Amino acid sequence: MSTIKLLGLRISVYTRIARMALEEKSVDYELEEVDIFADTGPPEEYLAHNPFGTIPCLMHGEFYLYETGAITRYIDETFPGVALQPSVSSRRARMNQIISILDAYTYRPMVWDVYVQRIVVPSGGGRPDESLVAAALPNLKNVLQQLELLQDEYEFLTGDSVSLADLHAYPMLRYFMETPEGSTMLKSYPGLEHWMQQMQARPSARATSFHTTTETENGF
């Protein structure tokens, strides 16, 4: 059995970010599903490792680590394989800038205000809150503009090889493009659209699909 365990949920954006980092580094690990959204809240045994009740949490032997940014950097710096952080300081700073943009301005409006309202709520028989969707879109347009600007002419977000910024961005944009608004908006940014195609073809993306069949199917 692997000594590396990731506690989280397959459908979680942040769990997938960490999983993609493990896959890119070819690390043997086990995903243990932890339902933090249960009516009773996160399990007590999980809170013993992460008192904030967020996912994921990495267990490497006796070492426990939560917060996705810390987890992915630990994975990159601990295990052999391709480097996921640029060696040039300006590129590494750009990587950290993009990750900050994604955490601060992208995740909640893109996933919770658009994807959940447009896809998850109707699938459960509810009616989406159109005001949340409408309010989120102008900010997300700004996010996509900035990501394409910062990407410049590179193949990936911080250069010509994948970095932690790409792994942080892909799961968020993957959910977003499953919505009509996201799919339409992304077409206005050809650089990001090409980047998305490149990321979807990577083994790390295929191995960590949100969905039980293929990445092209809607689901949560």
C-alpha positions, 0 to 999 in steps of 0.5 A: 500500500502506498505511504502517500494518501490524499484525503479529499473528494474526486469532485473537488477542484482543490483535491484535483489540483493536488492529484494532478501534481501527484500524477505529473510527478508520477507519485504512487498515492491513494485517494481517500474520499472525505465528504466534508459536505455531509449534513454532520459536517467533516468527520471528526477524525479528519478534523484532527488533521485539518481543523478548518475542515477543508480539502484536501489533506496530504498524508506522507507517512507520519507527515500531515499537510493541508492547504493546496498551495503548500501541498503542491509545492511539497509534492514538487520539492519532495519527489523526483521527476519533472520540475513544476516550478520555474527555475527563473525567479521572474517566471516563478513569481508569475506562477505565484501571481497566477495562483493568487489570482485563481484563489482570490478572484476565480474559484468562488465565482467560477465554480460556486456562482456559475458552475454550481448554479448552472449545472448542479442546482438544476440537476437536483431539481432546483432553480439557479440563482441567476443574479449570482451568475450575472454578477460573476461573469464580468469579473470572470471576463477580467480573469480570463483577459488577465490569464491570456495576457500573462500567458503571453506567447507561451504554450502554458501559463508560465512558460513552455512547460507545465507549472503549478499555475497550470495545475491550479487553473485547469480544474477551475476552468474545466468546470467553467467550460461545462456551462454555456457561459463559460464555453462561450466566453472561453472562445473569445480567448484563443490562447487560453482555448488552445491551452485548455486543449493542451491540458485536457490531453495530458495524462494527469488530467485524464487520470483525475477526471471529475466525472466517472466516465469522460471529461466531456460529460457534465456532472458533479 
